[in-house]
Amino acid sequence: MYRFLKYIKSLGLLKGRLQREEDLQHIEGYSIVNVWNGGDQYFLYVENDTGNSLTIGVDFSWLNDVKIYTESFRFWSQPEATALSKFEIARVKTRLVRYFSAWGGNVEFDDAMIRSLTEIKEDLNRKGIAYTEVDGFVIYKDENIE
């Protein structure tokens, strides 16, 4: 019950916390924005001075707890397939924790392997499931799922 009440209070203060976080991002020269909602959520991380960007995969619980998939930020999206250094990974992790902590829940990292886009498309083709690809995302509907 306490956690639920804390969540309600947190929602009331969310806009202010996110504004402060956005201000810090501007000062430090990067941005994190939501780019996709649905079953999965993706956030775009961009470093303004280099133009390097990442698409970060996350899951939110209903209490705004966040699970960040570390596999989603091992390689820069732009420039394509360039590996992040250990320092860059640490910097990105720190910034992600600060940003998602502003949402009011707990933040955790999940080191599970994420399947590549090619693997997902091959699996869908094998199963005969039609899909479309939009901006690096595979969109499909499995008729067996209601």
N, C-alpha and C positions, 0 to 999 in steps of 0.2 A: 504493500500500500504506500509506504514511504517513497519508494522509487517512482511510483505513478504520480504522486503529488510533486515530487522533484521534477519530473518530466513536464508537467503542466506549467510549473513556474518557469522552467527552462524555455518553453515555447514562447512565453511572453517576452523573454529577454533575447531571443534568437536574433532578431533583426539588428539590434545594436551590436551584438557580438560579431555577426557577420560583417557589418560595416567597419568595425575596428580591424578585423582581419583583412578586409579588402584594402584599407588604408595602409596597413603594414606591407601587403603584397606590392602595392604601388611604390612605396619607399624602397623596398628591397629589389624591385625590378623583375617581378614575375607575376603570373596570374594563374588561378585555378577556377575553372568554370564548369558547370554541369552541361554536358553536351548530349546526353541520351538518358531518357527515363524509360522504364519498362520493367520486364522481369529482372534485368540487370541494369545497373547504372554505371555510366562512364563520365569521368571528369577529364577535362583537358588541362594539362599543366604546360605552361609556356614560359620560357625564360626570355625576357624582352631584349636583352643585350645580344644574345646569340641567335635567337629565333628557334632554338631547340625546343621540341615539344614532345609530350608523352600523352597517351590516352590511358588513364588509370581506371582499372576495374574495381568497383566497390559494391558492397551489399550493405543496406541499412536495415536494422530491425525496427519494429514499431516504436521503440523507445529511443531512436536515433543512435543506437550503438552502430559502429561502423567496422566492417571487415574490409581491409585493403589487400588486394592481391598483389604480392610483391613481384610476381612474374610479369605483371603488366608494366613494370618500369625497370626492366633490365637493359632495354635498347631504346634509343631515341626513335620516335616516329619520323621526326625531321631533325637532322638529316637521317634518311632511312637506314635502319639497321645498324647504326653506330652504337656500340656498347657504352654504357655509362661507366665511368671510373668508380672506384670504391668511395672516393670523396663525393662525387656527384650523387651516388645512391644515398649516402648518409645525409647530404643536404636536402634532397628531395623527400626522404623519409621524415626528417625533422619538420619540414614545411607542411607535409601532409598531416602529420599528427596535430600540429598547431591548428591547421584549417579545420579538420574534422572534429577536433575537440571543441571548437566553437559551436558545433551543432548540439552539444550538450550531453552526448552519450560517451560510452567507452570506445576507445579505438584499439583495434588489434590488427596484426598482420597475418596473412595466410600465405604460406610458402608453397601451396599446391601448384602443380604444373597446370598451365592454361594451354588448351589445345590451339594450334595455329589455325589461321583462317583456311588454309589449304586442307588441313585434316578435317575440319568441320564440313567444308564443301564436299570432300570426298565421301564422308559418312552420309551426308544427305543424299548425294547421288546414288550411293549404294542402296539406300533405303527407298529410293524413288520419290523423295520429298522435294517438291518444287521450292525454290528460294530465289531471292533477289539480293544483290549486293549493293549497298548504298553507303558511300563514304567509308569503306572498310568494315562495315557491319553486315552480317548475313541475317536477312529477315525471312522467316518461314513460318508456316503454320502446320503443325502436325495434326492431322485430322483425327488421330487416335486419342488425343488429349482434349478433354472437355473443360 
